[in-house]
Amino acid sequence: MDSEDEQYTKVVKRYTRLAIVSAFLLALFWSLDSFFFWIFFGSTSYFAFLAFYNRPRVEREEQKFEYARPTWQPPRQDSPINIPPNKIKLIIAISVIAFFGFLIILMIIGFATGDDNPPALVSEENAINETRELLAADPNNLDALTDLGNSYYATGQYDSALDYYERVLKIDSKNNSGLFNKGLVLYQKKEYQKSMDMLRQCISLYPDNIDAIMLLGDNLNSQNQFIQALDWYKQAYDKGARTADLLNAMAYLYDQQNQKSEAIRFYKEALQQDSTLVKIYDRLADLEPNKSDWYRKRAQAWR
């Protein structure tokens, strides 16, 4: 039979391991929902308490003093107290029952106080509610109308977004953001002709709106009107646009027209903006065979 300290040590090790596992799960899942936080925080605290409570009772050897032990202090019991195995099993069983009861209480608290929506959605919903309050106070607030349209656009609710952008244009028919955003939504809905009409109107009023110029090129590109698309892309480039998407699109269109030198130039410039574009390395390996090994190594590094 194990000694008392050995029995306590085994129990402490068991609860310590359970506390460590619970702490790991707490770190892993706490950000998902408050329900998980309460569950694993409670189990970690519970097992840590049991590990502390069941630690071996190590008593220091009593020092010898010249004076007598006070009469109010009970004499030290030197004989060890052995815990019967069946009693240990009973203690463990009671602890397990208590633990699961504690978990049930935490689950009830978690469901009562938890939030089913992810933090990002809650934040977006709060922003929408705040914007609606601004509109309630000022129905013609262009910034609030635009922000609401942007929120709906970000979640793919294009019809709702379009409704708010049109409300902006009813108040200000020449609003830069309203014209561009409406053209953007129409592009996403694949209503290309309507989108281009809106973007041309935007560009005529705001010729430096590079986003509108690029989007007009995207409309034409989506309709396989490659030469016209490239013309608009070049206008955006000349005005300072240097996004990887734009440069890659220009390079591809030059490539399709067998303008090898221009294609290589813009492919390389696209890589300067985003060095992870594997397909560009593969294409450059074909366009510049003397450097193909280097390009393929770079492509492999990013796969």
KOLSE-45564 format. One line per 4 residues: their letters; for each residue y, z, x of N, C-alpha, C, O. Coordinates in pm, whole numbers. Each point is the difference from the previous one (the first is absolute). Layout:
a> Y/Z/X/Y/Z/X/Y/Z/X/Y/Z/X; ...
***
This chain:
mdse> -120/0/86/120/0/-86/124/0/89/3/70/101; 97/-147/-138/123/-5/79/74/131/-13/-12/71/-100; 89/-40/204/85/117/-5/114/-24/-97/19/-112/-48; 56/215/19/112/-13/-94/104/-99/51/49/-83/-76
deqy> -15/92/207/101/-90/57/-46/-145/-5/80/-89/-27; -208/66/54/-52/-137/-4/7/-57/-141/32/-117/-19; -63/201/-80/8/-45/-139/143/-36/-37/26/-103/-61; 66/190/99/141/-27/-28/47/-127/72/75/-80/-57
tkvv> -119/63/181/42/-118/79/-45/-129/-67/76/-96/-7; -198/92/-43/-50/-120/-68/83/-31/-123/34/-115/-25; -3/218/-53/80/-20/-120/139/-51/35/52/-92/-64; 9/154/168/134/-40/41/0/-145/46/91/-75/-35
kryt> -189/33/113/-8/-139/47/-10/-96/-118/63/-105/-1; -144/142/-98/-18/-86/-116/133/-20/-74/37/-112/-35; 34/223/10/127/-10/-73/108/-67/84/85/-70/-53; -90/90/184/99/-64/88/-16/-151/-5/98/-74/-8
rlai> -224/26/14/-25/-144/-9/51/-56/-133/63/-105/-5; -92/178/-103/46/-46/-131/152/-3/-8/58/-90/-61; 8/188/124/147/3/1/55/-118/78/100/-60/-40; -164/26/152/45/-114/82/-16/-130/-76/89/-85/0
vsaf> -205/68/-67/-23/-121/-78/103/-11/-113/53/-108/-25; -24/219/-42/98/-2/-109/139/-33/52/76/-73/-64; -42/128/182/131/-29/58/12/-148/36/106/-60/-17; -216/3/68/1/-143/32/22/-84/-125/78/-95/1
llal> -148/131/-110/16/-73/-126/140/18/-56/56/-92/-61; 1/211/81/138/24/-44/96/-93/72/88/-60/-63; -104/47/196/87/-89/78/-19/-146/-39/93/-81/9; -215/47/-51/-32/-139/-30/50/-45/-136/44/-113/-17
fwsl> -51/205/-83/26/-41/-138/124/63/-63/32/-32/-115; 38/120/185/107/75/-66/111/-89/-54/62/33/-100; -36/-149/166/111/-87/-42/-32/-83/-123/90/-58/-60; -218/52/21/-37/-84/-114/44/59/-133/52/-70/-86
dsff> -73/198/69/32/61/-128/1/151/18/-72/53/86; 152/17/-166/6/146/11/-135/64/-35/-30/110/47; -50/-178/-128/-132/52/-35/-84/22/125/-62/106/15; 59/-205/77/-78/13/123/57/110/90/-74/73/66
fwif> 207/-61/-66/60/105/83/-48/136/-44/-43/81/83; 50/-54/-213/-40/132/-49/-148/26/22/-38/112/34; -44/-213/-52/-144/18/19/-32/38/144/-65/101/26; 111/-183/68/-38/22/140/78/113/65/-50/64/92
fgst> 172/-40/-138/73/116/51/-69/128/-45/-15/94/78; -29/-93/-203/-69/118/-50/-132/24/71/-32/114/37; -47/-221/-17/-129/17/67/19/43/146/-77/81/51; 179/-138/15/27/39/139/36/148/9/-52/72/84
syfa> 141/-29/-173/42/141/0/-118/92/-34/-16/107/59; -64/-152/-154/-113/84/-44/-102/20/112/-42/112/27; 2/-221/37/-100/11/107/57/72/123/-71/74/67; 198/-95/-39/62/70/112/1/151/-25/-23/79/91
flaf> 51/-40/-217/-3/141/-35/-139/59/16/-17/109/54; -84/-182/-103/-137/48/13/-43/12/145/-70/94/37; 113/-190/46/-34/7/143/63/123/64/-63/67/82; 188/-38/-120/68/118/55/-63/129/-52/-21/96/74
ynrp> -8/-97/-204/-52/122/-62/-138/38/53/-32/118/14; -50/-220/18/-137/26/44/-16/2/151/-112/-7/51; 224/16/22/-9/5/146/-77/123/42/0/100/-71; -68/-105/188/-76/117/48/88/122/15/111/-8/55
rver> -159/121/-102/75/125/11/-29/63/136/-90/82/15; 168/-123/82/-21/51/137/83/125/18/122/-2/-14; -188/107/45/70/127/19/7/31/149/-98/-10/73; 217/47/-31/17/36/139/-70/132/29/-10/88/-85
eeqk> -36/-79/207/-63/124/42/103/112/-2/108/-12/58; -142/116/-123/94/109/-17/31/66/134/-89/36/77; 220/-24/-53/41/64/123/-17/151/-12/6/57/-109; -27/5/224/-17/145/3/135/67/24/71/-32/96
feya> -39/121/-182/125/74/12/-32/147/22/-106/50/-37; 197/14/96/-20/143/28/15/84/-125/-49/112/-8; 121/-170/-91/18/78/-122/-103/-43/-104/-54/-110/9; 29/194/-104/-102/-25/-100/48/-102/-103/121/-17/-20
rptw> -219/-51/-47/33/-93/-108/64/77/-113/-45/108/-35; 151/-164/-24/63/69/-114/-102/24/-111/-90/-81/-22; 106/188/-45/-98/37/-102/4/-96/-119/-100/-13/-71; 216/-56/48/10/-90/-116/-64/-136/24/-14/-78/-95
qppr> -25/45/221/-61/-130/31/-151/9/-7/-58/85/68; -8/-167/-147/-146/9/-12/-68/-35/131/53/-80/77; -167/137/-51/-73/-31/123/-45/-146/3/-28/-59/-105; 22/1/224/-40/-140/19/-148/-16/-28/-82/80/44
qdsp> 49/-184/-118/-139/-32/-27/-50/-95/108/42/-115/4; -129/160/84/-48/-80/111/-116/-90/-37/-26/-100/68; -41/134/-173/-117/-80/-35/44/-125/-77/75/11/-97; -120/-132/138/39/-123/-68/-55/-7/-142/-107/53/-31
inip> 183/-121/-53/-42/-19/-139/-54/-142/-13/78/-95/13; -200/78/-37/-62/-132/-16/12/-45/-145/-30/74/-94; 75/-199/79/12/-56/-134/-129/-72/-34/-42/-89/75; -22/125/-183/-125/-68/-37/25/-148/-26/105/-36/-53
pnki> -201/-50/88/16/-145/-22/29/-36/-145/82/-88/-26; -149/155/-69/24/-33/-141/142/34/-43/55/-64/-89; 5/167/154/137/35/-31/97/-104/55/102/-31/-63; -134/-24/181/84/-106/58/-2/-122/-91/104/-61/-25
klii> -222/26/-25/-11/-114/-91/81/23/-126/64/-92/-52; -66/217/2/76/32/-120/150/-15/26/74/-51/-84; -29/97/203/143/-10/35/41/-146/8/106/-38/-50; -191/-45/113/31/-143/13/5/-66/-138/88/-81/-28
aisv> -185/117/-59/-3/-59/-134/125/37/-78/59/-85/-67; -18/213/76/121/44/-70/123/-73/56/90/-38/-75; -88/20/208/114/-68/63/10/-145/-46/109/-50/-27; -225/-17/19/-1/-140/-45/49/-11/-143/80/-88/-33
iaff> -129/178/-54/44/-2/-140/150/25/-10/71/-67/-75; -23/165/154/143/30/-1/81/-119/50/108/-29/-52; -161/-39/155/71/-115/56/15/-111/-104/109/-54/-18; -220/20/-51/9/-106/-99/86/41/-119/67/-84/-61
gfli> -69/212/28/92/46/-103/144/-16/42/86/-38/-80; -59/67/208/134/-17/55/41/-146/-4/114/-32/-31; -209/-58/64/29/-144/-4/35/-45/-141/90/-82/-20; -162/133/-78/27/-38/-139/142/41/-39/72/-75/-67
ilmi> -33/196/110/137/45/-30/102/-92/65/101/-36/-61; -128/-3/188/92/-90/71/5/-137/-67/105/-62/-5; -221/15/-45/-1/-129/-70/87/5/-125/73/-95/-29; -80/206/-43/83/15/-119/147/-2/37/82/-63/-67
igfa> -48/135/177/139/2/47/43/-139/44/111/-44/-28; -203/-26/100/32/-133/49/26/-98/-113/94/-79/6; -178/85/-110/21/-91/-113/127/35/-77/66/-88/-56; -34/218/53/119/41/-75/128/-38/72/100/-34/-63
tgdd> -103/41/198/123/-24/77/-2/-132/74/102/-40/56; -218/-29/-54/-11/-123/78/77/-115/-63/43/6/-115; -28/-111/197/70/-122/-44/-92/-117/23/-47/-22/112; 22/-54/-218/-93/-113/11/58/-119/75/-75/-88/42
nppa> 207/83/-26/63/-115/63/16/22/150/36/109/42; -63/-212/40/23/10/144/147/27/27/85/-35/-82; -51/98/199/139/32/31/92/-121/-4/113/11/-47; -160/-127/95/86/-119/3/37/-42/-142/114/-38/-26
lvse> -213/44/-68/28/-39/-137/93/100/-67/87/-38/-79; -106/166/110/88/102/-57/142/-23/47/94/8/-80; -76/-36/209/133/-26/54/63/-121/-65/118/3/-36; -196/-111/19/52/-121/-64/37/29/-145/102/-47/-49
enai> -185/123/-19/28/33/-139/126/85/-12/81/-20/-91; -63/114/184/121/82/-1/124/-85/23/104/20/-64; -115/-117/156/113/-89/27/36/-83/-123/118/-18/-31; -221/-31/-39/24/-78/-121/68/87/-106/93/-45/-67
netr> -140/169/52/61/88/-100/145/30/33/85/4/-89; -56/16/217/139/26/41/87/-122/-28/115/12/-44; -171/-131/70/76/-123/-25/26/-18/-149/107/-45/-40; -206/79/-41/18/-11/-145/111/95/-48/75/-33/-91
ella> -66/148/153/106/94/-36/137/-59/33/96/18/-75; -87/-87/189/125/-65/36/37/-107/-102/116/-14/-38; -217/-62/-6/25/-105/-100/40/59/-135/80/-59/-72; -136/175/40/37/63/-127/148/37/1/68/-8/-102
adpn> -19/47/220/141/35/12/87/-124/14/115/-1/-44; -169/-103/107/76/-124/22/-94/-119/-12/-61/-40/99; 48/-19/-218/-94/-111/-22/31/-124/83/-86/-86/16; 206/75/38/38/-117/79/-3/27/150/61/-72/79
nlda> -132/176/-39/-10/34/142/-91/-103/69/-122/4/-15; 183/-96/89/-76/-110/61/-101/50/103/-112/-52/8; 151/152/69/-93/54/101/-123/60/-66/-112/-19/47; 133/94/-155/-113/62/-70/-90/-105/-61/-123/11/7
ltdl> 181/-114/-67/-81/-107/-59/-81/-72/108/-117/-32/-19; 182/6/132/-71/-67/110/-112/87/55/-109/-50/28; 136/179/-12/-103/91/52/-121/7/-93/-114/3/46; 139/-1/-176/-112/2/-94/-80/-129/8/-123/2/-2
gnsy> 193/-114/12/-70/-127/16/-83/-3/126/-112/-49/0; 167/103/109/-73/4/127/-125/89/-11/-104/-32/57; 116/142/-130/-115/90/-17/-113/-70/-75/-117/11/38; 152/-83/-142/-103/-73/-75/-57/-115/83/-120/-28/-6
yatg> 205/-37/83/-49/-109/86/-99/53/104/-102/-64/27; 132/180/30/-86/57/104/-139/33/-53/-96/3/77; 84/22/-207/-130/33/-59/-63/-121/-70/-99/14/-72; 158/-133/93/-59/-121/-56/28/-22/-148/-62/-85/-62
qyds> 155/161/5/35/-17/-141/117/-98/-8/114/39/-24; -147/-166/43/104/-101/18/83/-23/-127/121/-24/10; -181/29/-126/75/-22/-123/105/109/-21/113/-28/-39; -153/152/65/96/111/-14/110/-12/104/117/24/-30
aldy> -154/-61/153/100/-19/104/98/-109/-38/121/14/17; -174/-124/-70/84/-113/-39/98/41/-110/114/-47/-2; -157/132/-86/87/45/-109/123/72/56/112/-22/-46; -133/108/146/113/75/57/90/-91/84/122/16/-1
yerv> -180/-110/73/83/-92/77/86/-87/-92/115/-32/33; -171/-7/-147/78/-79/-96/111/83/-62/107/-52/-32; -131/181/14/106/88/-50/114/10/101/117/7/-38; -153/-8/167/103/0/104/86/-125/-12/123/7/6
lkid> -189/-123/-25/72/-127/-5/81/-16/-129/98/-74/-3; -137/142/-103/80/-2/-122/133/71/21/102/-37/-58; -105/140/141/122/74/30/82/-73/106/123/-7/-9; -192/-46/111/67/-72/109/-83/-123/33/-99/10/72
sknn> 137/-124/-124/-80/-123/15/-4/-51/144/-82/-85/33; 170/137/52/4/-43/139/-50/108/97/27/-6/120; -98/104/-174/-49/109/84/-103/-50/101/-100/-61/-38; 125/87/164/-86/-52/108/-143/50/-14/-94/-80/1
sglf> 76/210/-15/-134/58/-12/-70/-47/-126/-120/-28/2; 195/19/-112/-60/-44/-125/-53/-142/9/-109/-28/-48; 187/-62/109/-44/-139/14/-123/-12/89/-97/-67/-34; 103/134/149/-114/-9/92/-125/64/-58/-109/-58/5
nkgl> 125/178/-62/-117/71/-52/-65/-73/-116/-123/-1/-13; 205/-61/-71/-58/-78/-109/-77/-120/56/-109/-31/-47; 166/-35/147/-71/-110/65/-130/46/64/-99/-73/0; 99/195/55/-119/54/65/-111/26/-102/-116/-33/23
vlyq> 154/91/-136/-100/28/-104/-58/-131/-55/-121/-10/-22; 206/-86/0/-48/-129/-51/-93/-67/101/-95/-67/-39; 123/84/167/-90/-53/104/-137/68/-9/-104/-66/8; 104/197/-24/-126/73/-10/-78/-42/-125/-123/1/0
kkey> 195/-37/-105/-65/-45/-124/-37/-149/7/-51/-57/-96; 79/-5/211/-29/-141/26/77/-95/-92/-44/-111/-29; 158/157/-15/91/-86/-76/100/-58/102/117/38/4; -168/-131/76/73/-43/119/132/-69/-31/100/26/67
qksm> -97/-112/-165/124/-73/-29/110/96/-45/115/-13/45; -148/108/-132/99/98/-44/46/86/118/118/33/12; -213/1/73/34/79/117/97/-75/91/98/57/47; -124/-184/-22/87/-79/87/138/-19/-60/100/2/73
dmlr> -93/-19/-204/131/-13/-65/83/127/21/119/-7/29; -184/122/-44/69/127/17/43/19/145/111/47/26; -197/-84/68/31/18/142/111/-95/47/84/38/81; -85/-159/-132/108/-94/36/135/51/-49/102/-14/67
qcis> -104/75/-185/123/59/-53/45/115/90/119/16/29; -216/64/14/31/114/88/58/-49/133/99/53/49; -162/-156/9/43/-50/131/137/-67/-9/79/7/94; -51/-72/-207/131/-64/-14/112/103/-3/111/-26/47
lypd> -141/145/-101/100/107/-5/-2/85/128/104/49/45; -222/-34/13/-16/85/119/-78/-78/106/-120/23/17; 186/-114/54/-70/-87/94/-63/73/118/-82/-58/72; 118/184/-49/-59/76/109/-117/89/-44/-49/82/77
nida> 4/-100/-200/-115/77/-48/-127/-64/57/-60/-89/-60; 21/137/177/-115/-59/71/-128/17/-79/-86/-89/1; 71/201/-69/-123/22/-79/-15/-106/-109/-111/-48/-25; 222/12/-38/-6/-103/-105/-36/-136/60/-74/-77/-60
imll> 127/49/179/-30/-127/66/-148/-9/36/-64/-103/-23; 9/212/79/-142/0/36/-88/-10/-124/-102/-69/0; 142/138/-107/-80/-2/-122/0/-139/-64/-99/-42/-59; 211/-27/72/3/-138/-51/-98/-87/79/-68/-86/-57
gdnl> 60/110/188/-101/-69/80/-140/35/-41/-88/-86/-3; 65/214/-30/-133/43/-45/-39/-71/-131/-116/-39/-17; 212/23/-74/-26/-71/-125/-48/-142/27/-99/-46/-58; 170/-23/146/-36/-138/31/-133/-7/74/-81/-90/-24
nsqn> 59/185/112/-126/4/76/-118/20/-95/-105/-61/18; 123/147/-119/-107/27/-97/-32/-123/-84/-109/-10/-56; 204/-83/48/-22/-123/-77/-35/-119/91/4/-116/-42; -39/149/167/-41/-102/99/112/-99/33/-27/-112/43
qfiq> 149/153/-62/114/-82/40/44/48/140/103/65/17; -184/-101/81/10/61/132/127/-40/76/61/84/66; -21/-208/-75/118/-44/75/125/70/-53/83/47/78; -69/-39/-212/115/69/-58/-4/149/31/103/61/26
aldw> -225/-3/-28/-13/143/31/47/27/143/71/97/25; -112/-183/68/39/18/140/151/-8/18/57/71/83; 8/-157/-159/146/-11/8/67/133/-36/94/44/67; -143/20/-173/58/129/-39/-36/110/98/82/88/27
ykqa> -203/-93/28/-38/99/101/90/-12/124/40/101/58; -9/-224/-19/86/-21/116/141/52/-26/66/52/91; -20/-65/-215/132/56/-33/0/152/16/94/58/53; -202/5/-100/-10/145/14/-7/39/148/61/98/43
ydkg> -136/-175/33/-13/26/144/135/-14/69/36/83/84; 38/-185/-117/131/-23/62/99/111/-35/95/24/74; -118/43/-187/88/110/-40/-46/134/57/60/104/-28; -168/-107/108/-43/122/70/-128/63/-47/-39/104/53
arta> -30/-163/-149/-127/56/-47/-106/-15/108/-18/-108/56; -54/218/-26/-103/-4/105/-126/78/-42/-64/61/85; 30/-61/-210/-122/71/-41/-123/-76/45/2/-122/14; -110/196/9/-124/-62/44/-53/-99/-105/-53/-105/35
dlln> 70/139/-163/-48/-89/-105/76/-134/2/-60/-106/-12; 192/114/26/79/-122/4/-38/-86/119/-22/-120/-14; 14/182/133/-32/-75/122/-139/-62/-7/-21/-113/44; -73/186/-98/-135/-51/-14/-5/-117/-97/-69/-99/24
amay> 145/111/-135/4/-110/-97/62/-125/60/-49/-111/-21; 156/129/97/64/-115/65/-95/-65/100/-12/-122/6; -55/206/74/-94/-54/99/-111/-78/-68/-38/-107/46; -14/160/-155/-108/-67/-72/45/-136/-54/-72/-98/9
lydq> 194/94/-65/49/-126/-56/25/-102/111/-28/-119/-18; 81/162/131/14/-92/113/-137/-47/48/-18/-116/38; -78/208/-40/-136/-33/41/-58/-108/-91/-67/-93/47; 91/106/-177/-51/-99/-94/65/-137/17/-59/-103/-35
qnqk> 180/102/90/70/-126/25/-26/-54/141/64/-95/44; -161/159/26/-37/-41/135/115/11/100/4/-72/100; 89/162/-128/107/29/96/-47/118/85/37/115/-23; -119/-149/123/-72/100/76/93/96/73/-20/121/-7
seai> 120/-171/75/87/86/80/75/101/-87/13/116/36; 36/-162/-154/71/91/-90/-97/102/-59/34/117/-16; -155/-162/-16/-100/92/-54/-31/110/100/-3/118/-36; -18/-155/163/-30/99/104/117/97/16/-20/121/14
rfyk> 139/-175/-16/119/83/18/9/108/-108/21/117/30; -38/-158/-155/16/97/-108/-122/92/-14/15/116/-41; -133/-164/74/-116/89/3/23/113/101/-26/117/-29; 75/-151/146/24/101/104/111/96/-42/-6/120/26
ealq> 107/-176/-92/109/87/-46/-49/95/-110/45/115/-8; -137/-162/-75/-58/88/-102/-77/115/64/6/113/-48; -77/-142/157/-74/104/71/92/103/63/-38/116/18; 159/-157/15/96/96/53/40/102/-106/35/114/31
qdst> -40/-156/-156/32/91/-110/-121/82/-43/13/116/-40; -131/-176/48/-123/69/-40/-114/-52/87/-52/-109/-23; 14/187/122/-100/-44/97/-143/12/-51/-94/-30/73; 76/72/-199/-135/20/-54/-50/-117/-83/-108/8/-59
lvki> 184/-116/52/-37/-114/-84/-109/-81/70/28/-91/78; -152/124/-108/-115/-58/70/-10/-150/-19/-33/-72/95; 61/24/-214/-14/-143/-26/94/-85/86/-32/-114/32; 145/171/5/93/-74/86/-60/-17/139/11/-107/60
ydrl> -74/213/-8/-66/-12/132/-107/-108/-5/-13/-81/92; -64/81/-200/-106/-101/-12/59/-141/-2/-54/-92/62; 164/75/-135/59/-133/-8/63/-41/133/-10/-116/40; 75/209/27/60/-31/129/-107/-35/104/25/-79/91
adle> -141/138/-104/-110/-33/92/-38/-147/-13/-42/-63/97; 56/8/-220/-28/-143/-21/116/-88/47/-20/-109/53; 142/160/-75/117/-80/36/26/-1/151/55/-97/53; -94/203/15/19/10/145/-135/31/66/-26/115/36
pnks> -59/-214/-21/-137/23/53/0/65/138/-93/73/33; 194/-99/48/4/58/134/20/152/-3/-24/67/100; 67/-13/-214/18/146/-13/-94/58/-106/19/113/-46; -120/-190/9/-85/40/-112/-73/132/26/-14/82/-91
dwyr> -31/-62/215/-73/125/30/88/122/-24/-43/99/-58; 169/-109/103/91/113/-18/26/25/-147/-2/115/-45; 26/-222/-33/28/16/-142/-120/60/-73/17/84/-89; -137/-127/125/-118/52/-69/-25/147/36/-48/77/-84
kraq> 79/-39/206/-11/141/36/98/84/-80/-34/109/-46; 155/-159/29/99/73/-79/-44/10/-146/15/103/-65; -70/-213/15/-47/2/-139/-112/101/-19/-4/74/-98; -88/-73/194/-112/93/-8/46/145/5/-58/88/-64
awr> 163/-64/141/52/136/13/56/53/-132/2/121/-23; 43/-212/-64/61/43/-126/-92/-16/-121/39/32/-112; -161/-81/134/-92/-15/-114/-52/136/-46/-79/8/-94
***
